[in-house]
Amino acid sequence: MPARSSKRLGDANQLAKLIVDIATGEAKASWVDPATGKNTAAVALGRLGGKKGGAARRDSLSPERRSEIARAAAAVRWNNNDR
């Protein structure tokens, strides 16, 4: 079974045209960022979900619970003697 991220064009002629367009510079192979090697669409979706998730969690927690979480995080940062 092919990986989810691999999408193939249905027709060999379409694939050939895409390859020629990329080779001649008419179309960019923009689905992969050359600097990071990551799929730009996947990065955008992950960032979108991450931005929504943090705000949703913040809004769903009570101020007391947020304070408890922050206090526990600070304790871990300050009491970490492994460094």
C-alpha positions as CSV (number, residue, x, y, z in Angstrom):
1,M,0.0,0.0,0.0
2,P,1.5,3.4,-0.9
3,A,2.2,6.0,1.7
4,R,-0.5,8.6,2.3
5,S,1.7,11.5,1.3
6,S,2.5,10.1,-2.2
7,K,0.0,11.4,-4.7
8,R,0.3,10.2,-8.3
9,L,-1.2,11.8,-11.3
10,G,-3.8,9.5,-12.9
11,D,-2.3,9.7,-16.4
12,A,1.2,9.2,-17.6
13,N,0.9,12.1,-20.0
14,Q,0.0,14.4,-17.1
15,L,3.0,13.3,-15.2
16,A,5.3,13.8,-18.3
17,K,4.0,17.3,-18.8
18,L,4.5,18.1,-15.1
19,I,8.1,16.9,-15.3
20,V,8.8,19.0,-18.4
21,D,7.2,22.1,-16.8
22,I,9.3,21.7,-13.7
23,A,12.5,21.1,-15.8
24,T,11.8,24.2,-18.0
25,G,10.9,26.4,-15.0
26,E,7.3,26.9,-16.0
27,A,6.1,25.2,-12.9
28,K,7.8,25.0,-9.5
29,A,8.1,21.9,-7.5
30,S,6.8,23.9,-4.5
31,W,5.5,21.1,-2.4
32,V,9.0,20.6,-0.8
33,D,10.9,23.4,0.7
34,P,14.6,23.0,-0.4
35,A,15.9,24.6,2.8
36,T,14.2,22.2,5.2
37,G,13.2,19.3,3.0
38,K,9.6,19.4,4.4
39,N,6.3,19.5,2.7
40,T,5.1,23.1,2.8
41,A,1.4,22.2,2.8
42,A,2.0,19.8,5.8
43,V,3.9,22.4,7.7
44,A,1.2,25.0,7.1
45,L,-1.5,22.5,8.3
46,G,0.5,21.6,11.4
47,R,1.1,25.2,12.3
48,L,-2.5,26.0,11.8
49,G,-3.6,23.2,14.1
50,G,-0.9,24.1,16.7
51,K,-2.0,27.7,16.8
52,K,-5.6,26.7,17.3
53,G,-4.8,24.0,19.8
54,G,-2.9,26.2,22.3
55,A,-5.5,28.9,22.3
56,A,-8.3,26.4,22.7
57,R,-6.6,24.8,25.6
58,R,-5.9,28.1,27.2
59,D,-9.6,29.1,26.9
60,S,-10.9,25.8,28.3
61,L,-8.7,25.9,31.4
62,S,-9.7,27.8,34.6
63,P,-7.3,30.4,35.8
64,E,-6.5,28.2,38.9
65,R,-5.6,25.2,36.7
66,R,-3.5,27.4,34.4
67,S,-1.7,28.6,37.5
68,E,-1.1,25.1,38.8
69,I,0.4,24.0,35.4
70,A,2.6,27.1,35.3
71,R,3.8,26.5,38.9
72,A,4.6,22.8,38.1
73,A,6.5,23.9,35.0
74,A,8.5,26.5,36.9
75,A,9.3,23.9,39.6
76,V,10.7,21.5,37.0
77,R,12.8,24.2,35.4
78,W,14.3,25.4,38.7
79,N,14.7,22.0,40.3
80,N,16.4,20.2,37.4
81,N,19.8,19.3,38.7
82,D,20.8,17.2,35.7
83,R,22.4,20.0,33.9
